[in-house]
Amino acid sequence: QVRLVESGGGFVQPGGSLRLSCVDSGSYFSPFNMGWYRQAPGKERELVALITTNDEIIYSNDVKGRFTISGDSAMKTIYLQMNRLKPDDTAVYYCHKAPSYWGQGTRVTVSS
């Protein structure tokens, strides 16, 4: 059974950095695509970055060049390194594992 646990959110000033982690602590072997989504207040949940079992990586245009997704080959743990953060990056960030597993979310607030 997949159980996703996120950590690493917090408060940071514009231009700062944070690193999010997501661990699949439930399943023993489940090599499926994993990614990060975010949901800002009043907005729909949107894809931030995705890493596939074939090591393909997809970023949203909003974060390309600032965020980096990485993970282990067993697809048990993924990370999101977020640099040059902006106030528009403020949201709850969710870890996702295919086909339909979600973490509880970790809040990121970017403000001066």
Backbone as CSV, one residue per row, in Angstrom:
resi,resn,N_x,N_y,N_z,CA_x,CA_y,CA_z,C_x,C_y,C_z
1,GLN,0.845,-1.185,0.000,0.000,0.000,0.000,0.883,1.240,0.000
2,VAL,0.563,2.186,-0.856,1.354,3.406,-0.973,0.959,4.378,0.132
3,ARG,1.945,4.962,0.793,1.698,6.004,1.780,2.763,7.071,1.576
4,LEU,2.335,8.249,1.162,3.255,9.323,0.827,3.337,10.317,1.980
5,VAL,4.551,10.601,2.401,4.777,11.533,3.511,5.704,12.638,3.037
6,GLU,5.200,13.865,3.066,5.984,15.009,2.613,6.595,15.746,3.791
7,SER,7.671,16.452,3.518,8.290,17.309,4.521,9.080,18.393,3.806
8,GLY,9.426,19.435,4.556,10.311,20.458,4.010,9.665,21.786,3.712
9,GLY,8.360,21.905,3.856,7.723,23.186,3.611,8.065,24.188,4.699
10,GLY,7.634,25.433,4.482,7.903,26.448,5.481,7.743,27.841,4.924
11,PHE,8.316,28.781,5.643,8.238,30.192,5.294,9.611,30.640,4.814
12,VAL,9.612,31.367,3.696,10.882,31.844,3.149,10.654,33.186,2.477
13,GLN,11.678,34.002,2.458,11.584,35.293,1.781,11.788,35.133,0.283
14,PRO,11.274,36.052,-0.506,11.498,35.984,-1.956,12.978,35.883,-2.278
15,GLY,13.288,35.012,-3.249,14.671,34.761,-3.609,15.312,33.633,-2.844
16,GLY,14.640,33.150,-1.825,15.181,32.078,-1.006,14.951,30.709,-1.604
17,SER,15.345,29.688,-0.849,15.260,28.301,-1.322,14.631,27.413,-0.263
18,LEU,13.994,26.359,-0.730,13.476,25.294,0.130,13.641,23.976,-0.616
19,ARG,13.714,22.909,0.158,13.784,21.572,-0.441,12.686,20.716,0.169
20,LEU,11.815,20.212,-0.690,10.748,19.320,-0.260,11.162,17.873,-0.469
21,SER,10.698,17.024,0.426,10.948,15.582,0.309,9.624,14.837,0.376
22,CYS,9.570,13.729,-0.310,8.394,12.863,-0.268,8.873,11.415,-0.230
23,VAL,8.430,10.704,0.773,8.805,9.302,0.927,7.567,8.427,0.824
24,ASP,7.660,7.411,0.019,6.627,6.390,-0.022,6.977,5.371,1.051
25,SER,6.350,5.528,2.213,6.705,4.688,3.347,5.851,3.440,3.443
26,GLY,4.906,3.293,2.508,3.973,2.184,2.643,4.297,0.979,1.794
27,SER,4.651,1.190,0.551,4.806,0.068,-0.356,6.242,-0.429,-0.372
28,TYR,6.397,-1.684,-0.659,7.733,-2.275,-0.748,8.326,-2.080,-2.130
29,PHE,7.496,-2.267,-3.141,7.976,-2.126,-4.520,6.840,-1.593,-5.358
30,SER,6.946,-0.349,-5.757,5.908,0.252,-6.594,6.548,1.304,-7.484
31,PRO,7.172,0.867,-8.542,7.888,1.797,-9.433,6.952,2.499,-10.395
32,PHE,6.306,3.528,-9.918,5.416,4.312,-10.758,5.873,5.761,-10.778
33,ASN,5.368,6.493,-11.751,5.725,7.906,-11.868,5.378,8.647,-10.588
34,MET,6.225,9.622,-10.246,5.963,10.456,-9.074,6.151,11.918,-9.439
35,GLY,5.492,12.776,-8.702,5.616,14.184,-9.017,5.121,15.075,-7.897
36,TRP,5.251,16.367,-8.150,4.793,17.398,-7.219,3.739,18.255,-7.896
37,TYR,2.676,18.512,-7.150,1.631,19.419,-7.567,1.502,20.492,-6.493
38,ARG,0.843,21.575,-6.834,0.605,22.613,-5.825,-0.775,23.230,-6.037
39,GLN,-1.295,23.744,-4.934,-2.592,24.401,-4.984,-2.522,25.676,-4.162
40,ALA,-2.659,26.788,-4.852,-2.678,28.085,-4.193,-4.113,28.418,-3.790
41,PRO,-4.293,29.305,-2.837,-5.646,29.671,-2.396,-6.498,30.163,-3.559
42,GLY,-7.679,29.576,-3.693,-8.602,29.989,-4.733,-8.285,29.483,-6.121
43,LYS,-7.271,28.628,-6.234,-6.882,28.118,-7.541,-6.953,26.599,-7.557
44,GLU,-6.939,26.056,-8.770,-6.963,24.601,-8.920,-5.554,24.033,-8.690
45,ARG,-5.526,22.776,-8.360,-4.250,22.089,-8.200,-3.584,21.971,-9.562
46,GLU,-2.279,22.228,-9.601,-1.563,22.214,-10.866,-0.256,21.436,-10.732
47,LEU,0.179,20.895,-11.857,1.442,20.162,-11.890,2.606,21.129,-11.739
48,VAL,3.571,20.745,-10.906,4.809,21.496,-10.766,5.933,20.773,-11.499
49,ALA,6.124,19.506,-11.177,7.195,18.731,-11.794,6.869,17.255,-11.664
50,LEU,7.337,16.493,-12.654,7.043,15.071,-12.720,8.303,14.328,-13.121
51,ILE,8.526,13.186,-12.496,9.633,12.326,-12.896,9.065,10.937,-13.150
52,THR,9.435,10.359,-14.288,8.874,9.068,-14.665,9.852,7.947,-14.356
53,THR,9.358,6.733,-14.477,10.206,5.565,-14.253,11.270,5.434,-15.327
54,ASN,11.098,6.136,-16.448,12.111,6.162,-17.506,13.040,7.359,-17.364
55,ASP,12.978,8.019,-16.200,13.822,9.181,-15.917,13.500,10.390,-16.785
56,GLU,12.315,10.417,-17.345,11.889,11.629,-18.030,11.415,12.633,-16.981
57,ILE,11.700,13.900,-17.214,11.315,14.938,-16.262,10.535,16.024,-16.996
58,ILE,9.464,16.437,-16.377,8.615,17.487,-16.926,8.446,18.569,-15.875
59,TYR,8.579,19.810,-16.286,8.360,20.948,-15.402,7.280,21.848,-15.982
60,SER,6.548,22.486,-15.085,5.654,23.524,-15.559,6.490,24.725,-15.987
61,ASN,5.958,25.519,-16.878,6.702,26.692,-17.354,6.999,27.674,-16.212
62,ASP,6.119,27.704,-15.225,6.292,28.655,-14.124,7.539,28.383,-13.288
63,VAL,7.978,27.132,-13.249,9.086,26.784,-12.351,10.341,26.355,-13.100
64,LYS,10.250,26.205,-14.396,11.391,25.736,-15.178,12.580,26.667,-14.974
65,GLY,13.727,26.077,-14.688,14.928,26.865,-14.448,15.134,27.264,-13.006
66,ARG,14.111,27.117,-12.176,14.224,27.466,-10.754,14.089,26.247,-9.856
67,PHE,13.263,25.295,-10.254,13.017,24.101,-9.447,13.682,22.899,-10.094
68,THR,14.095,21.946,-9.253,14.686,20.710,-9.741,14.072,19.533,-9.005
69,ILE,13.523,18.593,-9.759,12.974,17.374,-9.174,14.007,16.269,-9.316
70,SER,14.099,15.429,-8.298,15.003,14.292,-8.353,14.401,13.170,-7.524
71,GLY,14.925,11.962,-7.733,14.405,10.842,-6.980,15.314,9.638,-7.064
72,ASP,15.023,8.631,-6.269,15.827,7.419,-6.343,15.262,6.500,-7.418
73,SER,16.061,5.549,-7.839,15.678,4.681,-8.958,14.510,3.765,-8.604
74,ALA,14.311,3.516,-7.316,13.204,2.650,-6.901,11.884,3.403,-6.819
75,MET,11.924,4.703,-7.083,10.718,5.555,-7.001,10.076,5.443,-5.627
76,LYS,10.928,5.501,-4.598,10.411,5.502,-3.232,10.488,6.896,-2.609
77,THR,11.429,7.679,-3.087,11.651,9.013,-2.534,11.895,9.995,-3.668
78,ILE,11.228,11.137,-3.586,11.522,12.204,-4.533,11.740,13.502,-3.762
79,TYR,12.432,14.410,-4.415,12.737,15.700,-3.827,12.355,16.808,-4.800
80,LEU,12.127,17.979,-4.251,11.919,19.150,-5.083,12.768,20.271,-4.500
81,GLN,13.848,20.596,-5.191,14.687,21.718,-4.796,14.123,22.964,-5.440
82,MET,13.740,23.924,-4.616,13.094,25.141,-5.105,14.009,26.322,-4.817
83,ASN,14.491,26.953,-5.878,15.371,28.108,-5.750,14.706,29.354,-6.311
84,ARG,15.215,30.496,-5.939,14.701,31.800,-6.428,13.185,31.840,-6.276
85,LEU,12.731,31.512,-5.085,11.286,31.454,-4.837,10.645,32.826,-4.952
86,LYS,9.403,32.810,-5.427,8.637,34.033,-5.620,7.362,33.958,-4.784
87,PRO,6.751,35.087,-4.481,5.460,35.045,-3.761,4.415,34.194,-4.483
88,ASP,4.452,34.164,-5.813,3.489,33.353,-6.571,3.688,31.852,-6.369
89,ASP,4.809,31.466,-5.786,5.028,30.048,-5.489,4.331,29.612,-4.200
90,THR,3.745,30.554,-3.483,3.038,30.233,-2.248,1.870,29.300,-2.542
91,ALA,1.857,28.155,-1.871,0.826,27.144,-2.113,1.045,25.978,-1.161
92,VAL,0.083,25.087,-1.162,0.287,23.785,-0.535,0.812,22.852,-1.623
93,TYR,1.926,22.217,-1.351,2.573,21.332,-2.313,2.248,19.882,-1.948
94,TYR,1.801,19.148,-2.952,1.389,17.766,-2.752,2.283,16.830,-3.559
95,CYS,2.650,15.745,-2.919,3.350,14.681,-3.614,2.317,13.754,-4.239
96,HIS,2.601,13.278,-5.421,1.678,12.375,-6.118,2.442,11.183,-6.646
97,LYS,1.798,10.028,-6.562,2.353,8.814,-7.156,1.267,8.159,-7.975
98,ALA,1.614,7.797,-9.188,0.644,7.170,-10.076,0.186,5.844,-9.500
99,PRO,-1.097,5.463,-9.723,-2.041,6.211,-10.546,-2.802,7.310,-9.807
100,SER,-2.974,7.178,-8.481,-3.873,8.146,-7.844,-3.599,8.319,-6.358
101,TYR,-2.348,8.285,-5.958,-2.002,8.427,-4.552,-1.478,9.839,-4.286
102,TRP,-1.924,10.422,-3.152,-1.541,11.773,-2.783,-1.017,11.801,-1.352
103,GLY,-0.066,12.698,-1.113,0.355,12.973,0.247,-0.599,13.971,0.889
104,GLN,-0.309,14.313,2.140,-1.192,15.201,2.881,-0.938,16.668,2.557
105,GLY,0.182,16.956,1.914,0.504,18.322,1.542,1.429,18.996,2.530
106,THR,2.265,19.875,2.024,3.135,20.676,2.881,3.072,22.114,2.375
107,ARG,2.920,23.026,3.310,2.666,24.422,2.935,3.981,25.159,2.711
108,VAL,4.013,25.911,1.622,5.148,26.789,1.308,4.628,28.217,1.216
109,THR,5.224,29.091,2.002,4.837,30.498,1.988,6.052,31.346,1.645
110,VAL,5.925,32.137,0.601,7.012,33.016,0.170,6.534,34.451,0.343
111,SER,7.164,35.141,1.260,6.713,36.495,1.572,7.826,37.273,2.226
112,SER,7.796,38.572,2.030,8.770,39.435,2.696,8.169,40.002,3.972
